[in-house]
Amino acid sequence: MTTFDTARGAEELRRAAREHLWLHFTRMGQHEAPIIVRGEGCYLEDIHGNRYLDALAGLFAVQVGYSYGEEMGQAALEQMRELPFYTNWSYAHPRAIELAEEVAALAPGDLNRVFFVSGGSEAVESAWKLARQFHQARGERRWKAIARRTAYHGTTFGALSINGIPALRAPFEPLVPDVVHVRNTNRYHRPPDETEEEFTAFLLEDLESAILQAGPQTVAMVIMEPVQNSGGAFTPPTGYWQGVREICDRYGILLCADEVITGFGRLGAWFGSELYDIRPDLVTCAKGLSSAYAAIGAVIATDRVMEPFLEGAAMYAHGITFGGHPVQCAIALKNLEIMRRERIVEHARDNADAFRATLAQLLDLEIVGDLRGTGYFYALELVRDKETRATFSHEECEELLRGFVSPRLFERGLICRADDRGDPVVQISPPLVATQREFDEITGTLGEVLSEAWERLG
Ligand SMILES: Cc1ncc(COP(=O)(O)O)c(C=O)c1O
């Protein structure tokens, strides 16, 4: 990679950023935005020529890494020449058809119908609306959604209402009513003598009693990630997904797997639904569908969900201009072609154990309480006391995570996220092309910075 070429250009860009750009989820008064100018493989370069290992894959999104711009760009160019835009509102075009067919082929079971949107929040929003209309088309009025605590599902009003993160919800209340939040699969703070079977039973009982309390005939959808990101890569205990599926079937509720992060290889399988045999009625996806080279997401529905919409004048009364945009579809198609050709999901599957084993060295540190996750999707939970698993105070989180760990990791050339939406964790989720070299670099830098953090705590 070469350096951004004029110092004057850099200064001007920084000034323009300070004066005009509004960053997402950013304390604008306290933050000078790093300006990223280039990417290659798993690495990024900033405007000053500093290199960073992107152990967050954009935002859990750039599956193939940053080196496929030429090929993706060529696909975009050809599509621009042929048909730069047409809509999916009652029209089709070849790229949307081909991409829908490809996604249906990759998705497990009879998840055969694909509704395109522009991103993850829109996918979640669309899934909830679809679930409501599905029940309505069958003569039932169901509207409630059930999601898990601390889970993140996006920022549009419906998706935000589904979020289980109080701090994100609070500024915008009142939200869309009637979302019930149930326990997530965080096992780290459960009693140490609880068996996995007991834990599963405990979670399923909580889910079922929430449904009974809400009134099962009013619940449209249960929505959960195969592995929950927010809170730190909570994997499901044995039997959990089978139990969730059974409960949804018992009460006629649609099960939506939110695979915005886990879809397209993140867990070392094309979908988390396949890995855990979830058998969802709906899947929401975005990020990895195009490796984030394009702004595209989708809701994937089973034949059973589609069925009432194929009858008479029935219609899913929802749409957005850019859903199924031909250029975005062409890029996503190229991404899936690259992922198949380069065997990227197989690479993630085959290297996941080595990745985990490398990260597990960090468990020797006093400050690291737990390593969770699977595939190329991990989190380290940071603790004040390893024996008691005691966590940090709000002030310590501010000082330690925001004030020290995040900026120091960046300074040391590693992008990963220190996150305290639940208990404090460091999230690690590199492009799926990362190899042992990157695992070692991630682990080495994290080890040094976390040791420093512990020393600072005193
Ligand atoms: C599980 C999950 N669902 C939905 C979303 C929202 O996606 P987007 O940011 O593309 O709107 C995210 C974003 O990180 C996510 O992680």
The ligand as an SDF file (V2000), in Angstrom:
LIG
                    3D

 16 16  0  0  0  0  0  0  0  0999 V2000
  -27.6650   -8.6710   14.1710 C   0  0  0  0  0  0  0  0  0  0  0  0
  -27.8420   -7.3620   13.4930 C   0  0  0  0  0  0  0  0  0  0  0  0
  -29.0160   -7.0340   12.9520 N   0  0  0  0  0  0  0  0  0  0  0  0
  -29.2120   -5.8740   12.3120 C   0  0  0  0  0  0  0  0  0  0  0  0
  -28.2060   -4.9590   12.1920 C   0  0  0  0  0  0  0  0  0  0  0  0
  -28.4430   -3.6630   11.4980 C   0  0  0  0  0  0  0  0  0  0  0  0
  -27.7450   -3.6220   10.2920 O   0  0  0  0  0  0  0  0  0  0  0  0
  -27.4330   -2.2480    9.5450 P   0  0  0  0  0  0  0  0  0  0  0  0
  -26.4090   -1.5360   10.3540 O   0  0  0  0  0  0  0  0  0  0  0  0
  -26.9190   -2.6950    8.1970 O   0  0  0  0  0  0  0  0  0  0  0  0
  -28.7110   -1.5020    9.4330 O   0  0  0  0  0  0  0  0  0  0  0  0
  -26.9410   -5.2540   12.7170 C   0  0  0  0  0  0  0  0  0  0  0  0
  -25.8330   -4.2940   12.5810 C   0  0  0  0  0  0  0  0  0  0  0  0
  -24.7590   -4.4470   13.0810 O   0  0  0  0  0  0  0  0  0  0  0  0
  -26.7530   -6.4790   13.3930 C   0  0  0  0  0  0  0  0  0  0  0  0
  -25.5690   -6.7830   13.9320 O   0  0  0  0  0  0  0  0  0  0  0  0
  1  2  1  0
  2  3  1  0
  2 15  2  0
  3  4  2  0
  4  5  1  0
  5  6  1  0
  5 12  2  0
  6  7  1  0
  7  8  1  0
  8  9  2  0
  8 10  1  0
  8 11  1  0
 12 13  1  0
 12 15  1  0
 13 14  2  0
 15 16  1  0
M  END
$$$$
